[in-house]
């Protein structure tokens, strides 16, 4: 097969996956909105997990992109109690793939404007994420600390991308302090997660690079007695080192934003 034929085939596969992703998001979101008054939350969560598994299956079948996970035992060590998940943020992939990997129930910290996205955002709002208005300053911080503590007391996993935005592989961004403050005030463990998804599914890129995304889950960071800055330093050092190793292993050149 010639180079242009291969390129055309890769583009066709990427377009097929994009169509599947958005069509399935509309269908499942509509189902969630209809069933929300009728079913308990755990049943709705199963629908979300079903959709996420379907998207990961389509990504593997259409684009040749799979994943592998190491360190799942570190999540199991915190099973049944509240925990805070810190993950690096490179791609849209982790917003889909982390859901099936992490303990339930989950509360995600997200940007408030995502709730305005038709269908997807409306369905997301049903699960009461901690939707932060980043222009709100101290009010947003109080919201994170108050609601986060309430959900942790109920045994939720609080999922945070402390970089605050997607970061190109090979680059680093300082962690925001909010998640570390929540950990310092509640004393719950922080579980760090590193991955190299951006090497395969770049920001605003249609085509996906075939291969295997690596997800590494680190040992829980015990936070009792530590300051927020100390917690952030421990998590940032571990995640940064793990991400750097994964990017180098993948021979991943930084993609343009």
C-alpha positions as CSV (number, residue, x, y, z in Angstrom):
1,X,0.0,0.0,0.0
2,X,1.4,3.4,-1.0
3,X,2.0,6.2,1.4
4,X,-0.9,8.3,0.3
5,X,-3.2,5.3,0.5
6,X,-2.1,4.6,4.1
7,X,-2.6,8.2,5.0
8,X,-6.0,8.2,3.5
9,X,-6.9,5.0,5.4
10,X,-5.7,6.5,8.7
11,X,-7.8,9.6,8.1
12,X,-10.8,7.5,7.3
13,X,-10.4,5.5,10.5
14,X,-10.0,8.7,12.5
15,X,-13.1,10.2,11.0
16,X,-15.0,7.0,11.7
17,X,-13.9,7.0,15.3
18,X,-14.8,10.7,15.7
19,X,-18.3,10.0,14.3
20,X,-18.7,7.0,16.7
21,X,-17.5,9.1,19.7
22,X,-19.9,12.0,19.2
23,X,-22.9,9.9,18.0
24,X,-22.5,7.6,21.0
25,X,-22.1,10.6,23.4
26,X,-25.4,12.0,22.1
27,X,-27.2,8.7,22.4
28,X,-26.0,7.8,25.9
29,X,-26.4,11.4,27.2
30,X,-30.0,11.4,26.0
31,X,-30.6,8.1,27.7
32,X,-29.1,9.4,30.9
33,X,-31.3,12.5,30.8
34,X,-34.4,10.5,30.2
35,X,-33.7,7.8,32.8
36,X,-32.3,10.2,35.5
37,X,-35.7,10.6,37.3
38,X,-36.4,6.8,37.1
39,X,-33.1,5.1,38.1
40,X,-30.8,5.3,41.1
41,X,-27.4,6.9,40.6
42,X,-25.4,3.6,40.6
43,X,-27.5,2.3,37.6
44,X,-26.8,5.6,35.7
45,X,-23.1,5.2,36.5
46,X,-23.2,1.7,34.9
47,X,-24.5,3.4,31.7
48,X,-21.6,5.8,31.8
49,X,-19.1,3.0,32.2
50,X,-20.7,1.1,29.4
51,X,-20.2,4.1,27.1
52,X,-16.6,4.6,28.2
53,X,-15.8,0.9,27.5
54,X,-17.5,1.2,24.1
55,X,-15.4,4.2,23.2
56,X,-12.2,2.5,24.2
57,X,-13.2,-0.6,22.2
58,X,-13.8,1.6,19.1
59,X,-10.5,3.4,19.6
60,X,-8.7,0.1,19.6
61,X,-10.6,-1.4,16.6
62,X,-10.6,1.7,14.4
63,X,-7.4,3.4,15.3
64,X,-5.3,0.6,16.7
65,X,-4.8,2.4,20.0
66,X,-5.0,0.4,23.2
67,X,-3.7,0.9,26.7
68,X,-2.1,-1.0,29.6
69,X,-2.1,-0.2,33.3
70,X,0.4,-0.9,36.0
71,X,0.0,-0.2,39.7
72,X,-3.7,-1.1,40.1
73,X,-2.9,-2.5,43.5
74,X,-2.3,1.1,44.7
75,X,-5.9,1.9,44.0
76,X,-7.1,-1.2,45.8
77,X,-5.1,-0.2,48.9
78,X,-7.5,2.7,49.3
79,X,-10.6,0.8,48.3
80,X,-13.7,1.7,50.4
81,X,-12.4,5.0,51.6
82,X,-12.2,8.5,50.1
83,X,-9.2,9.3,48.1
84,X,-7.9,12.1,45.9
85,X,-6.7,11.2,42.4
86,X,-4.0,13.4,40.8
87,X,-3.5,12.7,37.1
88,X,-1.5,14.6,34.5
89,X,-3.6,15.9,31.6
90,X,-2.4,15.6,28.0
91,X,-5.4,14.5,26.0
92,X,-9.2,13.8,25.9
93,X,-8.3,10.1,26.3
94,X,-7.9,10.2,30.1
95,X,-11.2,11.9,30.6
96,X,-12.8,8.8,29.1
97,X,-10.4,6.0,30.2
98,X,-9.9,6.9,33.9
99,X,-13.6,6.4,34.8
100,X,-13.5,2.6,34.3
101,X,-10.1,2.3,36.1
102,X,-11.0,4.2,39.3
103,X,-13.1,3.1,42.3
104,X,-16.7,4.3,42.4
105,X,-18.4,6.5,43.4
106,X,-16.4,9.3,41.7
107,X,-16.5,13.0,41.8
108,X,-14.6,14.9,39.1
109,X,-13.3,18.4,39.4
110,X,-14.0,20.1,36.0
111,X,-14.3,23.4,34.4
112,X,-17.8,24.9,34.8
113,X,-18.1,25.7,31.1
114,X,-18.1,22.0,30.2
115,X,-21.6,21.7,31.7
116,X,-22.8,24.0,28.9
117,X,-21.7,21.6,26.1
118,X,-24.9,20.2,24.5
119,X,-25.8,16.6,25.6
120,X,-22.4,15.7,27.1
121,X,-22.3,18.6,29.5
122,X,-26.0,18.2,30.4
123,X,-25.4,14.6,31.2
124,X,-22.2,15.4,33.1
125,X,-24.2,17.8,35.3
126,X,-26.4,14.9,36.5
127,X,-23.4,13.4,38.4
128,X,-22.8,16.6,40.3
129,X,-19.1,17.2,39.5
130,X,-17.3,20.0,41.3
131,X,-17.6,22.5,38.5
132,X,-15.2,25.3,39.0
133,X,-15.5,28.8,37.7
134,X,-11.9,29.6,37.3
135,X,-12.5,33.3,37.3
136,X,-14.2,33.1,40.8
137,X,-10.9,33.0,42.7
138,X,-11.4,32.3,46.5
139,X,-15.1,31.4,46.0
140,X,-14.0,28.6,43.6
141,X,-11.5,27.4,46.2
142,X,-14.1,27.3,49.0
143,X,-16.4,25.3,46.7
144,X,-13.6,22.7,46.1
145,X,-12.7,22.4,49.7
146,X,-16.3,22.3,51.0
147,X,-17.9,20.0,48.5
148,X,-14.7,17.9,48.2
149,X,-14.7,17.2,51.9
150,X,-18.3,16.2,51.9
151,X,-17.8,13.8,49.0
152,X,-14.7,12.3,50.5
153,X,-16.6,11.6,53.7
154,X,-19.1,9.6,51.6
155,X,-16.2,7.5,50.2
156,X,-15.9,9.2,46.8
157,X,-12.8,9.3,44.7
158,X,-12.1,12.9,43.9
159,X,-10.5,13.1,40.4
160,X,-8.4,16.2,39.8
161,X,-6.1,17.3,36.9
162,X,-3.8,19.6,39.0
163,X,-2.2,21.1,35.9
164,X,-5.6,22.6,35.1
165,X,-5.4,22.2,31.4
166,X,-4.0,19.8,28.8
167,X,-0.2,20.0,28.6
168,X,1.8,18.9,25.5
169,X,4.0,15.9,26.1
170,X,7.5,16.9,27.0
171,X,6.4,20.1,28.7
172,X,5.6,20.6,32.4
173,X,3.1,22.9,34.2
174,X,3.1,23.7,37.8
175,X,0.3,22.1,39.8
176,X,-2.5,24.2,41.2
177,X,-2.8,24.2,45.0
178,X,-6.5,23.3,45.3
179,X,-6.3,19.5,45.4
180,X,-3.4,19.6,47.8
181,X,-5.3,21.9,50.1
182,X,-8.2,19.5,50.1
183,X,-5.8,16.6,51.0
184,X,-4.1,18.6,53.8
185,X,-7.4,19.6,55.4
186,X,-9.0,16.1,55.2
187,X,-5.9,13.9,55.6
188,X,-7.0,11.5,52.9
189,X,-4.3,9.9,50.7
190,X,-3.4,11.3,47.2
191,X,-3.0,8.6,44.5
192,X,-0.8,9.9,41.7
193,X,-1.3,8.7,38.1
194,X,0.9,9.3,35.1
195,X,0.3,8.5,31.4
196,X,1.5,9.3,27.9
197,X,-1.9,9.6,26.1
198,X,-0.8,12.8,24.5
199,X,1.8,11.0,22.5
200,X,-1.0,9.1,20.7
201,X,-4.1,11.3,20.9
202,X,-2.8,14.9,20.6
203,X,-4.7,18.0,21.6
204,X,-7.1,19.0,18.8
205,X,-5.7,16.3,16.5
206,X,-8.1,14.2,14.4
207,X,-5.7,11.3,13.6
208,X,-4.6,9.0,16.3
209,X,-1.1,7.3,16.5
210,X,-1.5,3.5,16.8
211,X,0.1,1.9,19.8
212,X,-0.3,1.4,23.5
213,X,-0.9,4.1,26.0
214,X,0.8,3.4,29.3
215,X,-0.9,4.3,32.6
216,X,1.2,4.1,35.8
217,X,-0.5,4.4,39.2
218,X,1.8,5.3,42.0
219,X,1.7,4.5,45.7
220,X,-0.7,6.5,47.8
221,X,0.8,9.6,49.3
222,X,-0.1,9.8,53.0
223,X,-1.1,13.4,53.7
224,X,-1.8,13.5,57.4
225,X,0.5,16.1,59.0
226,X,1.7,17.5,55.7
227,X,1.2,21.0,54.4
228,X,-0.5,21.6,51.0
229,X,2.8,22.7,49.5
230,X,4.6,19.5,50.7
231,X,1.8,17.3,49.3
232,X,1.9,19.1,46.0
233,X,5.7,18.8,45.8
234,X,5.6,15.0,46.4
235,X,2.8,14.4,43.9
236,X,4.3,16.7,41.2
237,X,7.8,15.2,41.6
238,X,6.4,11.7,41.2
239,X,4.1,12.4,38.3
240,X,6.6,14.6,36.4
241,X,9.3,11.9,36.7
242,X,6.9,9.2,35.6
243,X,5.5,11.2,32.7
244,X,9.0,12.1,31.5
245,X,10.1,8.4,31.5
246,X,7.0,7.4,29.6
247,X,7.4,10.1,27.0
248,X,11.0,9.2,26.5
249,X,10.2,5.5,26.2
250,X,7.5,6.3,23.6
251,X,10.0,8.5,21.6
252,X,7.2,11.1,21.6
253,X,8.1,14.4,20.0
254,X,6.1,17.4,21.5
255,X,3.1,18.1,19.3
256,X,2.0,21.6,18.5
257,X,-0.9,23.0,20.6
